[in-house]
């Protein structure tokens, strides 16, 4: 799924996410608080971002798995249709061959 500008939705989301992380990190580093408090907040923020990234990756995996399964189902459906058409063609050929050989 692509947007009009050629960037996928995932790329836009990741760019937004990384921009937010950089901005939040800079805000924490520049905030007037003690070093230990800043490190604690950065660690908490990093842990939170890691959890969100893991959730995002899990959602992507589920989406990919679902898409692959849909693709397999579509393939099997079309394969069955083609096989049936080939069998019908063979029967029609044999029938016509018999008709012409008798006639």
Secondary structure, DSSP 8 states (H G I E B T S, - for coil): -B-TTS-BHHHHHHHHHHHHHHHHHHHHHHSSS-HHHHHHHHHHHHHHHHHHHHHHHHHHHHHHHHHHHHHHHHHHHHHHHHHHHHHHHHHHHHHHHHHHHH-
